[in-house]
Amino acid sequence: MARALGLFATPSKLMIETVLGRFDDAERTLRAQLLPHLASDDLLIMDRGFPAVWLFTLLQQRPLPFLARMDGNQWPAVESFLRSSLSETVITQPVSASVRRQAQAVGMTLTAKTLTFRLIKVVLSTGHIEVLATSLIDAHAYPAQAFAELYHARWHIEEAFKVLKHKLYLEQFTGELPESIRQDVHAKIFTANLAEALAREAYDTLPDNKAARYYPNVTYILNSLKTRLFSWLIQRAPHDQVLELIALYARTLERKRPDRTTPKPKNRISLNFHIKTWDYNQTQKISFDTKEEDRVRTENMIEASRIANDKTFGLNLLIAAGCSFGIFIFFALYLIFYRLERNLKNINSSLTTINKRYET
């Protein structure tokens, strides 16, 4: 099992960098490994599972702009902001020693003594209120109305995950070794990026009236690459063939549905995804450890039984050899004494005969 995290460019819909770790590695730890691949003019958009004081502080001191959805239950400042009548505010809080230790645990050093970020309320079409946090605190240069649309661009990330998981089956590895998993992940991300790049090329050839309503069907492009990608990797792809495919993709379109939403069931129990994943991984780990202990215990019992049987067999062979040797000695001694007795009788008989001759 493994955990993967990537940097996804929402305008181009391409995965620009991916990092892999163990299944029990924290997502924030993997996120810190991706920060060197960001530039100061990039905006890092994060879901509510990522915000942490040490991560915000690290982004602030780089400096790297960020935008994140906040969970009020874990941030007292966010909870107070939600209860207030303010539509936005700027928060400044000290960076405690415990926060510095959290950063050191993932190999990062915090030098800033305070953290400053901006909180913005966004009212959804359903009436629910979301709170976004950003390091862009200049309200004149970055008006609050722009952040709702910026955060909504994160939807392209969810679409990319759907392609990777359900079209390319990213979680179905062909091997169990780390190198096999790494090859699978990077190969499928490369395939997804290639399909999206071809879709973008086809989209750019569409007339404006059609481009406003349609986009090339990425699923169709992925299926068409199955029979071509391997040959393209071992030899240069013919330029004419690529152009023909782009023209074909420009005719294989699907309608854009920018306002399509799927409401969540009202009776759906909302559980933290990361907690469920951690619990599942821990259960799998315990199950694996238990099976491994049972396997080792069974093998040890089989080996102990084999050794005991070998010892018993060896002891029986030794006893049989001892008995055979004892019987051999017994018969040997018997034959020796029998022969000796017979010889003595012959000698005695000879002596008696001689004495009788002398007497006569």
Sine and cosine of phi, psi and omega as CSV:
sin_phi,cos_phi,sin_psi,cos_psi,sin_omega,cos_omega
0.00,0.00,0.47,-0.88,-0.06,-1.00
-0.51,-0.86,0.27,-0.96,0.10,-0.99
-0.83,-0.56,0.73,-0.68,-0.03,-1.00
-0.85,-0.53,0.57,-0.82,0.05,-1.00
-0.63,-0.78,0.62,-0.79,-0.07,-1.00
-0.66,-0.75,0.34,-0.94,0.15,-0.99
-0.99,-0.17,0.87,-0.50,-0.07,-1.00
-0.91,-0.41,0.80,-0.60,0.02,-1.00
-1.00,0.05,0.94,-0.33,-0.08,-1.00
-0.92,0.39,-0.57,0.82,0.02,-1.00
-0.91,0.42,-0.68,0.73,-0.04,-1.00
-1.00,-0.03,-0.21,0.98,-0.04,-1.00
0.87,0.50,0.61,0.79,0.00,-1.00
-0.88,-0.47,0.60,-0.80,0.11,-0.99
-1.00,0.10,0.90,-0.44,-0.12,-0.99
-1.00,-0.09,-0.34,0.94,0.03,-1.00
-0.32,-0.95,0.58,-0.81,-0.01,-1.00
-0.68,-0.73,0.64,-0.77,0.08,-1.00
-0.81,-0.59,0.64,-0.77,0.00,-1.00
-0.90,-0.44,0.57,-0.82,0.04,-1.00
-0.54,-0.84,-0.06,-1.00,0.07,-1.00
-0.92,0.39,0.32,-0.95,-0.04,-1.00
-0.91,0.41,-0.38,0.92,-0.02,-1.00
-0.99,-0.16,0.13,0.99,0.10,-1.00
-0.95,0.30,0.66,-0.75,0.00,-1.00
-0.95,0.31,0.58,-0.82,-0.02,-1.00
-0.91,0.42,-0.57,0.82,0.01,-1.00
-0.91,0.40,-0.58,0.82,0.04,-1.00
-0.90,0.44,-0.69,0.72,0.04,-1.00
-0.92,0.40,-0.59,0.81,0.03,-1.00
-0.87,0.50,-0.63,0.77,-0.01,-1.00
-0.89,0.46,-0.51,0.86,0.02,-1.00
-0.95,0.32,-0.33,0.94,-0.02,-1.00
-1.00,-0.01,-0.22,0.98,-0.09,-1.00
-0.87,0.50,-0.59,0.81,0.02,-1.00
-0.88,0.48,-0.27,0.96,-0.01,-1.00
-1.00,0.02,0.03,1.00,0.02,-1.00
-0.99,-0.16,0.53,-0.85,0.08,-1.00
-0.96,-0.27,0.27,-0.96,-0.07,-1.00
-0.93,0.37,-0.31,0.95,0.03,-1.00
-0.99,-0.14,0.13,0.99,0.12,-0.99
-1.00,0.05,0.44,-0.90,0.09,-1.00
-0.89,-0.46,0.91,-0.42,-0.01,-1.00
-1.00,0.09,0.90,-0.43,0.00,-1.00
-0.98,-0.21,0.80,-0.60,-0.07,-1.00
-0.79,-0.62,0.54,-0.84,0.09,-1.00
-0.98,0.18,0.06,-1.00,-0.13,-0.99
-0.96,0.28,-0.09,1.00,0.06,-1.00
-0.99,0.15,-0.20,0.98,-0.10,-0.99
-0.99,-0.15,-0.54,0.84,-0.11,-0.99
-0.81,0.59,0.74,-0.68,0.09,-1.00
-0.44,-0.90,0.51,-0.86,-0.06,-1.00
-0.88,0.47,-0.68,0.73,-0.04,-1.00
-0.92,0.40,-0.57,0.82,0.00,-1.00
-0.95,0.31,-0.67,0.74,0.06,-1.00
-0.87,0.49,-0.67,0.74,0.00,-1.00
-0.91,0.42,-0.65,0.76,0.03,-1.00
-0.89,0.45,-0.66,0.75,0.04,-1.00
-0.91,0.40,-0.59,0.81,-0.02,-1.00
-0.92,0.39,-0.65,0.76,-0.07,-1.00
-0.99,0.15,-0.15,0.99,-0.02,-1.00
-0.92,0.39,-0.79,0.62,-0.09,1.00
-1.00,-0.08,0.60,-0.80,0.03,-1.00
-0.73,-0.69,0.88,-0.47,0.00,-1.00
-0.90,0.44,0.56,-0.83,0.01,-1.00
-0.61,-0.79,0.35,-0.94,0.09,-1.00
-0.60,-0.80,0.82,-0.57,-0.10,-1.00
-0.63,-0.78,0.57,-0.82,0.13,-0.99
-0.99,0.13,0.71,-0.70,-0.11,-0.99
-0.96,-0.26,0.49,-0.87,0.09,-1.00
-0.95,-0.32,0.91,-0.41,-0.10,-1.00
-0.92,0.39,-0.36,0.93,-0.05,-1.00
-0.94,0.34,-0.37,0.93,-0.06,-1.00
-0.95,-0.32,-0.06,1.00,-0.02,-1.00
-0.80,-0.60,0.96,-0.29,0.01,-1.00
-0.84,0.54,-0.61,0.80,0.01,-1.00
-0.90,0.43,-0.61,0.79,0.02,-1.00
-0.94,0.34,-0.64,0.77,0.02,-1.00
-0.90,0.44,-0.66,0.75,0.06,-1.00
-0.91,0.42,-0.63,0.78,0.01,-1.00
-0.90,0.44,-0.63,0.77,0.03,-1.00
-0.89,0.46,-0.59,0.81,-0.03,-1.00
-0.98,0.19,-0.26,0.97,-0.03,-1.00
-0.99,0.10,0.10,-0.99,0.03,-1.00
-1.00,-0.09,0.05,1.00,-0.03,-1.00
-0.96,0.27,0.55,-0.83,0.08,-1.00
-1.00,-0.06,-0.37,0.93,0.09,-1.00
-0.36,-0.93,0.39,-0.92,0.02,-1.00
-0.35,-0.94,0.29,-0.96,0.03,-1.00
-0.92,-0.39,0.78,-0.62,-0.05,-1.00
-0.93,-0.36,0.72,-0.69,0.13,-0.99
-0.81,-0.59,0.82,-0.57,-0.02,-1.00
-0.66,-0.75,0.48,-0.88,-0.02,-1.00
-0.95,0.31,0.43,-0.90,0.07,-1.00
-0.99,-0.11,0.95,-0.32,-0.11,-0.99
-0.97,0.23,0.17,-0.98,0.02,-1.00
-0.91,0.41,-0.58,0.82,0.01,-1.00
-0.91,0.41,-0.59,0.81,0.05,-1.00
-0.91,0.42,-0.63,0.78,0.03,-1.00
-0.91,0.42,-0.61,0.79,0.03,-1.00
-0.92,0.40,-0.60,0.80,0.06,-1.00
-0.88,0.47,-0.64,0.77,0.03,-1.00
-0.93,0.37,-0.64,0.77,0.02,-1.00
-0.91,0.42,-0.50,0.87,0.00,-1.00
-0.90,0.44,-0.41,0.91,0.03,-1.00
-0.96,-0.29,0.25,0.97,0.08,-1.00
0.99,0.10,0.33,0.95,-0.02,-1.00
-0.91,-0.42,0.51,-0.86,0.02,-1.00
-0.88,-0.47,0.79,-0.61,0.02,-1.00
-0.99,-0.16,0.79,-0.61,0.02,-1.00
-0.95,-0.30,-0.38,0.93,-0.02,-1.00
-0.94,0.33,0.61,-0.80,0.01,-1.00
-1.00,-0.07,-0.36,0.93,0.02,-1.00
-0.72,-0.70,0.37,-0.93,0.06,-1.00
-0.86,-0.52,0.78,-0.62,0.02,-1.00
-0.84,-0.54,0.79,-0.61,0.05,-1.00
-0.52,-0.85,0.26,-0.97,-0.10,-1.00
-0.92,-0.38,0.72,-0.69,0.04,-1.00
-0.96,-0.29,0.70,-0.71,-0.05,-1.00
-0.73,-0.68,0.73,-0.69,0.09,-1.00
-1.00,0.01,0.71,-0.71,0.06,-1.00
-0.82,-0.57,0.84,-0.54,0.00,-1.00
-1.00,-0.07,0.87,-0.50,0.00,-1.00
-0.98,0.18,0.20,-0.98,0.01,-1.00
-0.90,0.43,-0.38,0.92,0.02,-1.00
-0.99,0.14,-0.13,0.99,-0.04,-1.00
0.99,-0.12,-0.21,0.98,0.04,-1.00
-0.95,0.31,0.44,-0.90,-0.02,-1.00
-0.93,-0.38,0.80,-0.60,0.12,-0.99
-0.96,-0.29,0.51,-0.86,0.05,-1.00
-0.91,-0.40,0.82,-0.57,0.04,-1.00
-0.94,-0.33,0.62,-0.78,0.07,-1.00
-0.91,-0.42,0.67,-0.74,-0.01,-1.00
-0.57,-0.82,0.44,-0.90,0.09,-1.00
-1.00,0.05,-0.12,0.99,0.04,-1.00
-0.99,0.11,1.00,0.00,-0.16,-0.99
-1.00,-0.02,-0.14,0.99,0.00,-1.00
-0.98,0.22,0.96,-0.26,-0.06,-1.00
-0.94,0.35,-0.43,0.90,0.00,-1.00
-0.98,0.21,-0.68,0.73,0.00,-1.00
-0.97,0.26,-0.50,0.86,-0.04,-1.00
-0.76,-0.65,1.00,0.09,-0.04,-1.00
-0.90,0.43,0.48,-0.88,-0.08,-1.00
-0.89,0.46,-0.51,0.86,-0.05,-1.00
-0.90,0.43,-0.40,0.92,-0.07,-1.00
-0.98,0.21,-0.35,0.94,-0.14,-0.99
-0.97,0.24,-0.47,0.88,0.04,-1.00
-0.89,0.46,-0.68,0.73,0.02,-1.00
-0.94,0.35,-0.59,0.81,0.04,-1.00
-0.89,0.46,-0.71,0.70,-0.01,-1.00
-0.93,0.37,-0.54,0.84,0.02,-1.00
-0.90,0.43,-0.39,0.92,0.05,-1.00
-0.90,0.44,-0.28,0.96,0.04,-1.00
-0.91,0.41,-0.24,0.97,0.01,-1.00
-0.88,0.47,-0.49,0.87,0.06,-1.00
-0.88,0.48,-0.51,0.86,0.04,-1.00
-0.91,0.41,-0.69,0.73,0.02,-1.00
-0.89,0.47,-0.63,0.77,0.05,-1.00
-0.91,0.42,-0.62,0.79,0.04,-1.00
-0.91,0.41,-0.65,0.76,0.06,-1.00
-0.88,0.47,-0.62,0.78,0.01,-1.00
-0.89,0.45,-0.66,0.75,0.03,-1.00
-0.90,0.43,-0.71,0.70,-0.05,-1.00
-0.92,0.40,-0.65,0.76,-0.09,-1.00
-0.99,0.12,-0.65,0.76,-0.16,-0.99
-0.96,-0.27,-0.29,0.96,0.05,-1.00
-0.97,-0.23,-0.63,0.78,-0.01,-1.00
-0.96,-0.28,-0.06,1.00,0.08,-1.00
0.80,0.61,0.84,0.55,-0.07,-1.00
-0.86,0.50,-0.55,0.84,-0.09,-1.00
-0.99,0.11,-0.03,1.00,0.04,-1.00
-0.99,-0.16,1.00,-0.08,-0.08,-1.00
-0.99,0.14,0.51,-0.86,0.02,-1.00
-1.00,0.03,-0.12,0.99,0.02,-1.00
-0.48,-0.88,0.08,-1.00,-0.03,-1.00
-0.94,-0.33,-0.28,0.96,-0.01,-1.00
-0.97,0.25,0.48,-0.88,-0.02,-1.00
-0.82,0.58,-0.64,0.77,-0.03,-1.00
-0.92,0.40,-0.60,0.80,0.03,-1.00
-0.90,0.43,-0.69,0.72,0.01,-1.00
-0.90,0.43,-0.66,0.75,0.00,-1.00
-0.89,0.45,-0.67,0.74,0.02,-1.00
-0.90,0.44,-0.68,0.73,0.00,-1.00
-0.87,0.49,-0.75,0.66,-0.07,-1.00
-0.89,0.46,-0.76,0.65,-0.07,-1.00
-0.93,0.36,-0.56,0.83,0.03,-1.00
-0.91,0.41,-0.66,0.75,-0.04,-1.00
-0.96,0.26,-0.56,0.83,0.08,-1.00
-0.93,0.38,-0.63,0.78,0.08,-1.00
-0.87,0.49,-0.68,0.73,0.00,-1.00
-0.89,0.45,-0.69,0.73,0.02,-1.00
-0.89,0.45,-0.67,0.74,0.02,-1.00
-0.90,0.43,-0.65,0.76,0.01,-1.00
-0.90,0.43,-0.68,0.73,0.01,-1.00
-0.89,0.46,-0.65,0.76,-0.01,-1.00
-0.94,0.34,-0.59,0.81,0.03,-1.00
-0.91,0.41,-0.65,0.76,0.05,-1.00
-0.92,0.40,-0.62,0.79,0.04,-1.00
-0.90,0.44,-0.63,0.77,0.02,-1.00
-0.91,0.41,-0.64,0.77,0.04,-1.00
-0.89,0.45,-0.67,0.75,0.02,-1.00
-0.92,0.39,-0.62,0.78,-0.01,-1.00
-0.90,0.44,-0.61,0.79,-0.03,-1.00
-0.92,0.39,-0.30,0.95,0.02,-1.00
-1.00,0.04,-0.14,0.99,-0.05,-1.00
-0.96,0.26,0.55,-0.83,0.14,-0.99
-0.92,0.40,0.37,-0.93,-0.13,-0.99
-0.86,0.51,-0.66,0.75,-0.06,-1.00
-0.91,0.41,-0.56,0.83,0.03,-1.00
-0.99,0.16,-0.60,0.80,0.00,-1.00
-0.90,0.43,-0.46,0.89,0.01,-1.00
-0.95,0.32,-0.36,0.93,-0.10,-1.00
-0.90,-0.44,-0.32,0.95,-0.12,-0.99
-0.76,-0.65,0.34,-0.94,0.08,-1.00
-0.57,-0.82,0.59,-0.81,0.01,-1.00
-0.82,0.57,0.58,-0.81,-0.03,-1.00
-0.98,0.22,0.96,-0.29,-0.08,-1.00
-0.93,0.38,-0.56,0.83,0.03,-1.00
-0.88,0.48,-0.68,0.74,0.05,-1.00
-0.89,0.46,-0.65,0.76,0.00,-1.00
-0.90,0.44,-0.68,0.74,0.02,-1.00
-0.87,0.48,-0.68,0.73,0.01,-1.00
-0.90,0.43,-0.60,0.80,-0.01,-1.00
-0.95,0.31,-0.42,0.91,0.00,-1.00
-0.98,0.22,-0.30,0.95,-0.05,-1.00
-0.86,0.52,-0.61,0.80,-0.05,-1.00
-1.00,-0.05,-0.04,1.00,-0.09,-1.00
-0.86,-0.51,-0.47,0.88,-0.18,-0.98
-0.89,0.46,-0.66,0.75,-0.05,-1.00
-0.89,0.46,-0.70,0.72,0.00,-1.00
-0.92,0.40,-0.54,0.84,0.04,-1.00
-0.92,0.39,-0.50,0.87,-0.04,-1.00
-0.97,0.23,-0.48,0.88,-0.05,-1.00
-0.99,-0.12,-0.22,0.97,0.08,-1.00
-0.47,-0.88,0.37,-0.93,-0.05,-1.00
-0.89,0.45,0.74,-0.68,0.00,-1.00
-0.95,0.31,0.74,-0.68,0.04,-1.00
-0.87,0.50,0.73,-0.68,-0.05,-1.00
-0.88,0.48,-0.66,0.75,-0.01,-1.00
-0.90,0.44,-0.60,0.80,0.00,-1.00
-0.91,0.41,-0.65,0.76,0.02,-1.00
-0.90,0.43,-0.67,0.74,0.01,-1.00
-0.90,0.43,-0.62,0.78,0.05,-1.00
-0.90,0.44,-0.64,0.77,0.03,-1.00
-0.91,0.41,-0.66,0.75,0.02,-1.00
-0.88,0.47,-0.65,0.76,0.06,-1.00
-0.90,0.44,-0.62,0.79,0.04,-1.00
-0.91,0.41,-0.67,0.74,0.00,-1.00
-0.91,0.42,-0.52,0.85,0.02,-1.00
-0.93,0.36,-0.30,0.96,0.06,-1.00
-0.99,-0.16,-0.16,0.99,0.00,-1.00
-0.95,-0.31,1.00,0.00,-0.18,-0.98
-0.89,-0.46,0.30,-0.95,0.16,-0.99
-0.74,-0.67,0.51,-0.86,-0.09,-1.00
-0.96,0.28,0.64,-0.77,0.10,-1.00
-0.96,0.29,0.65,-0.76,0.05,-1.00
-0.77,-0.64,0.96,0.28,-0.12,-0.99
-0.92,0.39,-0.47,0.88,-0.08,-1.00
-0.97,-0.22,0.20,0.98,-0.03,-1.00
-0.96,0.28,0.76,-0.66,0.02,-1.00
-0.71,-0.70,0.46,-0.89,0.07,-1.00
-0.86,-0.51,0.98,-0.22,-0.04,-1.00
-0.91,0.42,0.59,-0.81,0.03,-1.00
-0.98,0.22,0.59,-0.80,0.06,-1.00
-0.86,0.51,0.63,-0.78,-0.04,-1.00
-0.93,0.37,-0.47,0.88,-0.02,-1.00
-1.00,-0.03,0.20,0.98,-0.01,-1.00
-0.97,0.25,0.75,-0.67,0.01,-1.00
-0.99,0.12,0.84,-0.54,-0.03,-1.00
-1.00,0.06,0.91,-0.41,0.03,-1.00
-0.88,-0.48,0.50,-0.87,0.01,-1.00
-0.95,0.32,0.86,-0.51,-0.07,-1.00
-0.87,0.50,-0.65,0.76,-0.07,-1.00
-0.94,0.35,-0.59,0.81,0.05,-1.00
-0.91,0.41,-0.69,0.72,0.03,-1.00
-0.88,0.47,-0.66,0.75,0.00,-1.00
-0.91,0.42,-0.68,0.74,0.02,-1.00
-0.89,0.45,-0.71,0.71,0.01,-1.00
-0.88,0.47,-0.66,0.75,0.01,-1.00
-0.89,0.45,-0.69,0.72,0.00,-1.00
-0.90,0.43,-0.65,0.76,0.03,-1.00
-0.90,0.43,-0.65,0.76,0.04,-1.00
-0.89,0.46,-0.68,0.73,0.04,-1.00
-0.89,0.46,-0.64,0.77,0.00,-1.00
-0.91,0.41,-0.70,0.72,0.02,-1.00
-0.89,0.45,-0.67,0.74,0.02,-1.00
-0.89,0.46,-0.68,0.73,0.02,-1.00
-0.90,0.44,-0.70,0.71,0.00,-1.00
-0.89,0.46,-0.65,0.76,0.01,-1.00
-0.90,0.44,-0.71,0.70,0.03,-1.00
-0.89,0.45,-0.62,0.79,0.01,-1.00
-0.92,0.40,-0.65,0.76,0.05,-1.00
-0.90,0.44,-0.67,0.74,0.03,-1.00
-0.89,0.45,-0.65,0.76,0.01,-1.00
-0.90,0.44,-0.71,0.70,0.00,-1.00
-0.90,0.43,-0.66,0.75,0.01,-1.00
-0.89,0.45,-0.68,0.74,0.02,-1.00
-0.90,0.44,-0.69,0.72,0.02,-1.00
-0.89,0.45,-0.63,0.78,0.03,-1.00
-0.91,0.42,-0.65,0.76,0.02,-1.00
-0.91,0.42,-0.67,0.75,0.03,-1.00
-0.90,0.44,-0.66,0.75,0.00,-1.00
-0.92,0.39,-0.66,0.75,0.03,-1.00
-0.90,0.44,-0.64,0.77,0.03,-1.00
-0.91,0.42,-0.65,0.76,0.02,-1.00
-0.90,0.44,-0.69,0.72,0.01,-1.00
-0.90,0.45,-0.67,0.74,0.02,-1.00
-0.89,0.46,-0.67,0.74,0.03,-1.00
-0.90,0.44,-0.65,0.76,0.04,-1.00
-0.90,0.44,-0.65,0.76,0.03,-1.00
-0.90,0.43,-0.69,0.72,0.01,-1.00
-0.89,0.46,-0.70,0.72,0.01,-1.00
-0.89,0.46,-0.66,0.75,0.02,-1.00
-0.90,0.43,-0.66,0.75,0.02,-1.00
-0.90,0.43,-0.65,0.76,0.03,-1.00
-0.89,0.45,-0.66,0.75,0.07,-1.00
-0.88,0.48,-0.65,0.76,0.01,-1.00
-0.90,0.43,-0.68,0.73,0.03,-1.00
-0.90,0.43,-0.68,0.73,0.02,-1.00
-0.89,0.46,-0.66,0.75,0.03,-1.00
-0.90,0.43,-0.64,0.77,0.03,-1.00
-0.90,0.44,-0.69,0.72,0.03,-1.00
-0.89,0.46,-0.69,0.72,0.01,-1.00
-0.88,0.47,-0.68,0.73,0.02,-1.00
-0.90,0.43,-0.63,0.78,0.03,-1.00
-0.90,0.44,-0.68,0.73,0.03,-1.00
-0.90,0.44,-0.66,0.75,0.02,-1.00
-0.88,0.48,-0.70,0.71,0.02,-1.00
-0.90,0.44,-0.66,0.75,0.00,-1.00
-0.86,0.50,-0.77,0.64,-0.01,-1.00
-0.92,0.40,-0.59,0.81,0.03,-1.00
-0.90,0.44,-0.73,0.68,0.02,-1.00
-0.90,0.44,-0.63,0.78,0.01,-1.00
-0.87,0.49,-0.72,0.69,-0.01,-1.00
-0.90,0.44,-0.63,0.77,0.00,-1.00
-0.90,0.44,-0.76,0.65,-0.03,-1.00
-0.92,0.39,-0.56,0.83,0.04,-1.00
-0.90,0.43,-0.69,0.72,0.02,-1.00
-0.91,0.41,-0.65,0.76,0.00,-1.00
-0.89,0.45,-0.69,0.72,0.00,-1.00
-0.89,0.45,-0.65,0.76,-0.01,-1.00
-0.91,0.42,-0.66,0.76,0.02,-1.00
-0.91,0.41,-0.65,0.76,0.02,-1.00
-0.90,0.44,-0.65,0.76,0.04,-1.00
-0.88,0.47,-0.66,0.75,0.02,-1.00
-0.90,0.44,-0.67,0.75,0.02,-1.00
-0.90,0.43,-0.68,0.73,-0.01,-1.00
-0.90,0.44,-0.65,0.76,0.02,-1.00
-0.90,0.43,-0.64,0.77,0.01,-1.00
-0.91,0.42,-0.69,0.72,0.00,-1.00
-0.89,0.45,-0.65,0.76,0.01,-1.00
-0.89,0.45,-0.67,0.75,0.01,-1.00
-0.90,0.44,-0.67,0.74,0.00,-1.00
-0.90,0.44,-0.68,0.73,-0.03,-1.00
-0.89,0.46,-0.64,0.77,-0.01,-1.00
-0.91,0.41,-0.57,0.82,0.01,-1.00
-0.92,0.40,-0.67,0.74,0.01,-1.00
-0.91,0.41,-0.57,0.82,-0.02,-1.00
-0.93,0.36,-0.56,0.83,-0.01,-1.00
-0.99,0.15,0.00,0.00,0.00,0.00
